Amino acid sequence: WGLPISQTYQLLTLLGGSVTPALGLWALGYQTTPSEIRALLHFQRYLGHLLGVRVSWYPETIADALRVLAMTIVARSYDAGIHGAELIESYPAAFAPRPEQRGMQRLRAAYNYRINSVYAAMYMAPGTRRKYRMPPVFPWILLPVARFPLITAMEVARRSCPPFARLHERVMVRHRENWFRAQMLGREAKFDATGALRR
């Protein structure tokens, strides 16, 4: 909207792509290790450097990152207005089935919509969630509960058996690429610095 984004919010966005999801994945059955979290911190710090964020402010340890997040939660001001609400409410809506989708495409989109609505609910405080128009999650909240044992078993096997880890990685890469193609509907990904950063 032609307004600058403060260094603090840029830093928090980068931090939101490292420690927060890495620890949050444990609730879904994924077993993120401290070395993987440190690697995410390092990657996001480097990304910040490329984007002009003052990386001297960026936390270097997991403990420092958690302290910054705790301070942010305590100091939260809820002053993002209608644009903040639009951003929050648009996350699960972005996965909703499109009118032109039929058959398996529509079923897959419906599943993605429900599971991402559940993820949003899992990682939002109930009081915060009530402030926004978010889709209902019951009975879909049972999806991650049902998946938890399977994901945990795959994580244990992946970390203890290198051949399984290699096979798992190939399958997951194919799955992610297939999902991405379905989301893009045949369009190519491209960056346009002059375009609006909204869907």
C-alpha positions as CSV (number, residue, x, y, z in Angstrom):
1,W,0.0,0.0,0.0
2,G,3.0,2.3,-0.5
3,L,3.9,2.4,3.2
4,P,7.2,1.2,4.6
5,I,7.5,-2.0,6.7
6,S,9.5,-1.4,9.9
7,Q,12.7,-3.3,10.6
8,T,10.9,-4.9,13.6
9,Y,8.1,-6.4,11.5
10,Q,10.5,-7.5,8.8
11,L,12.5,-9.3,11.5
12,L,9.4,-10.9,13.0
13,T,8.3,-12.1,9.6
14,L,11.6,-13.9,9.1
15,L,11.5,-15.2,12.7
16,G,8.0,-16.5,11.9
17,G,9.6,-18.8,9.3
18,S,12.1,-20.4,11.6
19,V,11.6,-21.2,15.2
20,T,7.8,-20.9,15.3
21,P,7.0,-23.5,12.6
22,A,10.0,-25.7,13.6
23,L,8.6,-26.1,17.2
24,G,5.0,-26.1,16.1
25,L,5.6,-29.1,13.9
26,W,6.0,-31.2,17.0
27,A,2.3,-30.9,17.6
28,L,1.7,-32.6,14.2
29,G,4.2,-35.5,14.8
30,Y,7.2,-34.0,13.0
31,Q,10.4,-34.1,15.2
32,T,12.4,-31.0,14.3
33,T,15.9,-31.2,15.8
34,P,17.7,-28.3,17.4
35,S,20.3,-28.4,14.6
36,E,17.5,-28.1,12.0
37,I,16.0,-25.1,13.9
38,R,19.4,-23.4,14.0
39,A,19.7,-24.1,10.3
40,L,16.3,-22.4,9.7
41,L,17.5,-19.4,11.9
42,H,20.6,-19.1,9.8
43,F,18.7,-19.3,6.5
44,Q,16.2,-16.7,7.6
45,R,19.0,-14.4,8.8
46,Y,20.7,-14.7,5.4
47,L,17.4,-14.1,3.6
48,G,16.9,-11.0,5.8
49,H,20.4,-9.8,4.8
50,L,19.5,-10.1,1.2
51,L,16.2,-8.2,1.7
52,G,17.8,-5.3,3.7
53,V,16.8,-6.3,7.3
54,R,19.3,-5.3,10.0
55,V,20.5,-8.8,10.8
56,S,22.4,-7.5,13.8
57,W,19.0,-7.4,15.5
58,Y,18.1,-11.0,14.5
59,P,18.4,-13.6,17.2
60,E,21.3,-16.1,16.9
61,T,20.1,-18.8,19.2
62,I,16.9,-20.7,19.7
63,A,16.6,-19.3,23.2
64,D,17.0,-15.7,22.0
65,A,14.4,-16.3,19.3
66,L,11.9,-17.6,21.8
67,R,12.5,-14.5,24.0
68,V,11.9,-12.2,21.1
69,L,8.6,-14.1,20.3
70,A,7.5,-14.0,23.9
71,M,8.2,-10.2,24.1
72,T,6.2,-9.7,20.9
73,I,3.2,-11.7,22.2
74,V,3.2,-9.7,25.4
75,A,3.5,-6.3,23.6
76,R,0.9,-7.1,20.9
77,S,-1.2,-4.2,20.0
78,Y,-3.8,-5.5,17.5
79,D,-3.4,-2.3,15.4
80,A,-3.2,-3.8,11.9
81,G,-6.8,-2.8,11.1
82,I,-8.8,-4.1,8.2
83,H,-5.6,-5.1,6.2
84,G,-4.4,-7.3,9.1
85,A,-7.8,-8.9,9.3
86,E,-7.8,-9.5,5.5
87,L,-4.4,-11.1,5.7
88,I,-5.4,-13.4,8.5
89,E,-8.8,-14.4,7.1
90,S,-7.4,-15.0,3.6
91,Y,-5.0,-17.7,4.7
92,P,-7.4,-20.6,5.0
93,A,-9.6,-19.1,2.2
94,A,-6.7,-19.4,-0.2
95,F,-7.1,-23.2,-0.1
96,A,-10.8,-23.3,-0.6
97,P,-12.1,-25.3,-3.6
98,R,-12.4,-23.1,-6.7
99,P,-15.7,-23.1,-8.7
100,E,-14.1,-24.7,-11.8
101,Q,-12.7,-27.7,-9.8
102,R,-14.5,-31.0,-10.1
103,G,-14.0,-34.6,-9.0
104,M,-10.6,-35.5,-7.4
105,Q,-9.3,-31.9,-7.8
106,R,-12.3,-30.6,-5.8
107,L,-11.8,-33.3,-3.1
108,R,-8.1,-32.5,-2.8
109,A,-8.8,-28.7,-2.5
110,A,-11.5,-29.4,0.1
111,Y,-9.0,-31.5,2.1
112,N,-6.4,-28.8,1.8
113,Y,-8.9,-26.1,2.9
114,R,-10.0,-28.1,6.0
115,I,-6.5,-29.1,7.1
116,N,-5.1,-25.5,6.7
117,S,-8.1,-24.2,8.6
118,V,-7.2,-26.6,11.4
119,Y,-3.6,-25.5,11.3
120,A,-4.6,-21.9,11.6
121,A,-6.8,-22.8,14.6
122,M,-4.1,-24.8,16.2
123,Y,-1.6,-22.0,16.1
124,M,-3.9,-19.1,17.1
125,A,-4.9,-18.3,20.6
126,P,-8.6,-18.8,21.0
127,G,-9.2,-15.2,22.0
128,T,-7.3,-14.0,18.9
129,R,-9.2,-16.4,16.6
130,R,-12.6,-15.1,17.9
131,K,-11.6,-11.6,16.6
132,Y,-11.7,-12.8,13.0
133,R,-14.0,-14.6,10.6
134,M,-12.3,-18.0,10.4
135,P,-13.9,-21.3,9.1
136,P,-15.2,-23.8,11.6
137,V,-12.8,-26.7,12.4
138,F,-15.0,-29.3,14.0
139,P,-14.8,-32.2,13.2
140,W,-11.8,-31.5,11.0
141,I,-9.6,-30.9,14.1
142,L,-9.5,-34.8,14.3
143,L,-7.5,-34.9,11.0
144,P,-4.1,-34.1,12.6
145,V,-5.0,-36.3,15.6
146,A,-5.5,-39.2,13.2
147,R,-2.3,-38.4,11.2
148,F,-0.1,-38.0,14.3
149,P,0.8,-41.6,14.9
150,L,1.6,-42.2,11.2
151,I,3.7,-39.0,10.9
152,T,5.6,-39.9,14.1
153,A,6.3,-43.4,12.9
154,M,7.6,-42.1,9.6
155,E,9.8,-39.5,11.4
156,V,11.3,-42.3,13.6
157,A,11.9,-44.5,10.5
158,R,13.3,-41.6,8.5
159,R,15.8,-40.6,11.2
160,S,16.9,-44.1,12.0
161,C,17.0,-45.7,8.5
162,P,18.9,-43.8,5.8
163,P,17.5,-45.8,2.8
164,F,13.9,-45.1,4.1
165,A,14.9,-41.4,4.5
166,R,16.0,-41.2,0.9
167,L,12.8,-42.9,-0.4
168,H,10.7,-40.6,1.9
169,E,12.4,-37.5,0.6
170,R,11.8,-38.5,-3.1
171,V,8.1,-39.2,-2.3
172,M,7.7,-35.9,-0.4
173,V,9.4,-33.8,-3.1
174,R,7.1,-35.3,-5.7
175,H,4.1,-34.7,-3.4
176,R,5.1,-31.0,-2.9
177,E,5.7,-30.4,-6.6
178,N,2.4,-32.0,-7.4
179,W,0.6,-29.9,-4.8
180,F,2.3,-26.7,-6.1
181,R,1.2,-27.5,-9.7
182,A,-2.3,-28.0,-8.5
183,Q,-2.3,-24.7,-6.6
184,M,-0.8,-22.8,-9.6
185,L,-3.4,-24.2,-12.1
186,G,-0.8,-24.4,-14.9
187,R,0.7,-20.9,-14.2
188,E,4.5,-20.4,-13.9
189,A,5.9,-18.9,-10.7
190,K,7.5,-15.5,-11.3
191,F,8.4,-12.5,-9.3
192,D,7.1,-9.1,-10.2
193,A,8.6,-6.4,-8.0
194,T,5.9,-3.9,-9.2
195,G,3.0,-6.1,-8.4
196,A,0.9,-6.0,-5.2
197,L,1.8,-8.6,-2.5
198,R,-1.7,-10.0,-2.2
199,R,-3.7,-12.7,-3.8
